[in-house]
Amino acid sequence: MLQHRRQISELLSLRSSSKDGVIHLDNRLLNRYLSSSPIPRPYSLIIFFDASQLRDRSDLHLPELHSEFALLSSAFLRRHPPNTPSHSRLFFCDIEFKESQDSFSLFGVNSLPHIRHVSPSAPNPRSSDPMDPSDFARLADSMAQFVESKTKIPIGPIERPPPISGRQIGFLLVLLLIASPFLIKRVLAGETLIHDWKFWMVSALFVYFFSVSGSMHNIIRKMPMFLTDRNDPSQLVFFYQGSGMQLGAEGFAVLPHFPRLI
């Protein structure tokens, strides 16, 4: 019990030094909190596996997923402040491939993105629970469902920062006020874009394409264009076999037939 209390104290200290509450692990720390800890441990770990050399691969979305993982950690801390018992029962961590290749091997991680839940009773890293790759399409929302289903601890609402700051909104309003006399003059003279029939034709075709391709669904749900095959990481999956999910590439399959439709 003394060792457990010491480990929790260290984890709380590491979390407090992180802006979003995500603890950065390496081989040494991971071994300290998993291998040397008596079973069962009084806490669970949610680990995000990252690789700096793969962050520029657009198909993996690692920077975006790590950002969503940080939002998940922040949501947990808002829902469970330090005065609540669950505050020290769950810790969000990340680990980077170049720094901790041995840890990737211990968990058997051979493809990214990857998230694992290490339960208090997990005897070794291989017995931890991986998140299904198809669930990454819904970002922090699906991550929250995964964590809640494994830990039985509610995460709380995911709060994303607004896309436009108050300063940017003020700048746009000032710009609009400056340009308003010129815009009014163009509207009265009938020389704006909305008076051009070509604009309406292109707009109608654009809306039609969005309707039949499912692109709006992909944008709203932030669906990836394709996924990495779990059985063969060198292969890509463009068509998801199952209901309730469509990859971005599926919608673009309508493109070869688009000229024929119009």
C-alpha positions in Angstrom: 0.0 0.0 0.0 2.9 2.3 0.7 4.3 1.7 -2.7 0.9 2.4 -4.3 0.6 5.7 -2.4 4.1 6.8 -3.5 3.3 5.9 -7.1 0.0 7.8 -7.1 1.8 10.8 -5.6 4.4 10.8 -8.3 1.7 10.4 -11.1 -0.3 13.3 -9.6 2.9 15.4 -9.6 3.7 14.6 -13.2 0.1 15.3 -14.2 0.1 18.7 -12.5 3.2 19.7 -14.4 1.5 19.0 -17.8 -0.7 21.7 -19.3 -3.4 19.3 -20.4 -2.8 16.7 -17.8 -1.3 14.1 -20.1 1.8 12.4 -18.5 4.7 11.8 -20.9 6.1 8.3 -20.2 9.4 6.7 -21.2 10.7 3.1 -20.8 11.8 3.8 -17.2 8.6 5.4 -16.0 6.4 2.8 -17.7 8.4 0.0 -16.1 8.1 1.7 -12.7 4.3 2.0 -12.8 3.5 -1.3 -14.5 6.1 -4.1 -14.0 7.2 -3.3 -10.5 3.8 -2.4 -9.1 1.8 -5.0 -7.0 -1.4 -6.3 -8.6 -4.0 -4.9 -8.4 -3.0 -1.3 -8.7 -5.4 1.4 -7.5 -5.3 3.2 -10.8 -5.7 2.8 -14.6 -3.6 4.2 -17.3 -4.8 5.3 -20.8 -1.8 5.4 -23.1 -1.6 7.2 -26.4 1.2 5.8 -28.6 2.9 8.4 -30.8 5.8 8.6 -33.3 7.3 12.0 -34.2 8.7 10.7 -37.5 5.1 9.7 -38.6 3.4 13.0 -37.6 3.6 14.3 -41.2 1.6 11.4 -42.6 -1.8 12.8 -43.3 -3.5 9.4 -43.3 -2.6 8.7 -39.7 -3.8 12.1 -38.2 -1.4 11.7 -35.3 -1.2 15.5 -34.3 -5.0 15.8 -34.5 -5.6 12.6 -32.5 -3.1 13.6 -29.9 -4.9 17.0 -29.6 -8.2 15.2 -29.1 -6.6 12.9 -26.5 -5.4 16.1 -24.6 -9.0 17.4 -24.7 -10.2 14.1 -23.3 -7.7 14.4 -20.4 -8.8 18.0 -19.7 -12.4 16.9 -19.7 -11.7 14.3 -17.1 -9.9 16.8 -14.9 -12.8 19.2 -15.1 -15.2 16.4 -14.2 -13.0 15.0 -11.4 -11.2 17.8 -9.5 -8.6 16.9 -6.8 -11.1 16.6 -4.0 -12.9 13.7 -5.7 -11.9 10.0 -5.2 -11.7 9.3 -8.9 -9.2 12.0 -9.5 -6.3 9.6 -8.7 -7.9 6.5 -10.2 -7.3 7.3 -13.9 -4.2 8.8 -15.6 -3.8 9.8 -19.3 -0.3 9.2 -20.7 1.5 9.3 -24.0 4.7 7.6 -25.1 6.9 8.3 -28.1 8.4 5.6 -30.4 12.0 7.0 -30.7 12.3 7.5 -27.0 10.7 4.2 -25.9 10.9 1.5 -28.6 11.2 -1.2 -26.0 7.8 -0.1 -24.6 6.2 -0.4 -28.0 7.6 -3.9 -28.2 6.3 -4.8 -24.8 2.7 -3.8 -25.8 3.1 -5.3 -29.2 2.2 -2.1 -31.0 3.1 -2.3 -34.7 0.8 0.3 -36.2 -0.5 3.7 -35.4 -2.8 5.4 -34.2 -3.0 3.3 -31.1 -4.5 3.7 -27.6 -4.4 1.2 -24.7 -6.2 0.9 -21.5 -4.0 -0.7 -18.8 -6.4 -1.9 -16.1 -5.5 -2.1 -12.4 -5.5 -6.0 -12.7 -3.5 -6.2 -16.0 -0.5 -8.5 -15.1 1.5 -7.3 -18.1 1.4 -4.8 -21.0 0.2 -7.5 -23.5 -2.9 -8.1 -21.5 -4.0 -4.4 -21.7 -7.0 -3.4 -23.8 -6.5 -1.7 -27.2 -9.0 0.7 -28.7 -10.5 -0.4 -32.0 -8.8 1.5 -34.9 -12.2 2.2 -36.5 -13.3 4.2 -33.4 -10.7 6.9 -34.1 -12.9 8.4 -36.7 -15.1 10.0 -34.0 -12.0 11.4 -32.3 -12.4 12.5 -28.6 -16.0 11.4 -28.4 -15.2 7.7 -29.3 -12.1 7.9 -27.1 -14.4 8.9 -24.2 -16.7 6.0 -24.8 -13.8 3.6 -24.9 -12.4 4.9 -21.6 -15.8 5.0 -19.9 -16.6 1.4 -21.0 -13.2 0.1 -19.6 -12.9 2.1 -16.4 -16.6 2.8 -15.6 -15.5 6.4 -14.8 -17.5 9.2 -16.5 -15.3 11.6 -18.5 -17.6 14.6 -18.9 -18.4 16.8 -21.9 -15.6 17.5 -24.4 -15.0 21.3 -24.7 -13.2 22.4 -27.8 -11.8 25.9 -28.2 -13.8 28.1 -30.6 -12.5 28.1 -34.2 -12.4 31.9 -34.2 -11.2 34.0 -31.2 -12.9 37.2 -30.0 -10.0 39.3 -31.4 -10.4 37.7 -34.8 -14.2 38.4 -34.8 -13.5 42.0 -33.9 -11.1 42.4 -36.7 -13.5 40.9 -39.2 -16.3 43.3 -38.0 -14.0 46.3 -38.5 -13.0 45.1 -41.9 -16.7 44.7 -42.8 -17.6 48.2 -41.7 -14.8 49.7 -43.8 -15.8 47.7 -46.9 -19.6 48.2 -46.5 -19.9 51.4 -48.6 -18.1 49.8 -51.5 -20.2 46.6 -51.1 -23.5 48.5 -51.0 -22.6 50.4 -54.2 -21.8 47.2 -56.0 -25.1 45.6 -54.9 -27.2 48.6 -56.1 -25.4 48.5 -59.4 -26.0 44.7 -59.9 -22.3 44.0 -60.3 -21.8 41.4 -57.5 -21.1 37.7 -57.7 -24.7 36.8 -56.7 -26.0 38.5 -59.9 -23.9 36.1 -62.1 -25.8 33.1 -63.4 -22.6 31.1 -63.6 -22.1 31.4 -59.9 -25.5 29.8 -59.2 -24.9 27.0 -61.7 -21.6 26.1 -60.1 -23.1 26.4 -56.6 -26.0 24.0 -57.5 -23.5 21.4 -58.8 -21.4 21.8 -55.7 -24.4 21.3 -53.4 -25.5 18.3 -55.5 -22.1 16.7 -55.3 -22.0 17.2 -51.5 -25.4 15.6 -51.3 -24.6 12.4 -53.2 -21.0 11.9 -52.0 -21.5 12.2 -48.3 -18.7 14.8 -48.0 -20.7 16.9 -45.5 -21.1 13.8 -43.3 -17.3 13.3 -43.5 -16.6 16.9 -42.6 -19.1 17.0 -39.6 -17.9 13.6 -38.2 -14.3 14.3 -39.2 -14.1 10.9 -41.0 -10.7 9.9 -42.3 -10.1 9.3 -46.0 -8.9 5.7 -45.3 -7.7 3.5 -42.5 -4.7 1.2 -42.0 -5.5 -2.5 -42.3 -5.2 -4.1 -38.8 -4.1 -7.4 -40.3 -1.6 -5.9 -42.7 -0.3 -2.4 -41.7 1.2 -2.0 -45.2 -2.3 -2.0 -46.8 -5.0 0.7 -46.7 -8.7 0.3 -46.3 -10.8 2.6 -48.4 -14.2 1.0 -48.0 -15.4 0.2 -44.5 -17.3 -3.1 -44.2 -20.1 -2.3 -41.8 -23.0 0.0 -41.1 -22.9 3.4 -39.6 -19.6 4.5 -40.9 -18.3 5.7 -44.3 -14.7 6.6 -45.1 -14.0 9.7 -47.1 -12.7 7.8 -50.1 -16.1 6.1 -50.5 -17.9 9.4 -51.2 -15.4 10.3 -54.0 -16.2 7.1 -55.8 -19.0 9.1 -57.3 -16.6 11.3 -59.2 -16.2 9.1 -62.3 -20.0 9.2 -62.8 -20.4 12.9 -62.0 -20.1 14.2 -65.7 -22.7 11.6 -66.7 -25.1 12.8 -64.0 -25.0 16.4 -65.0 
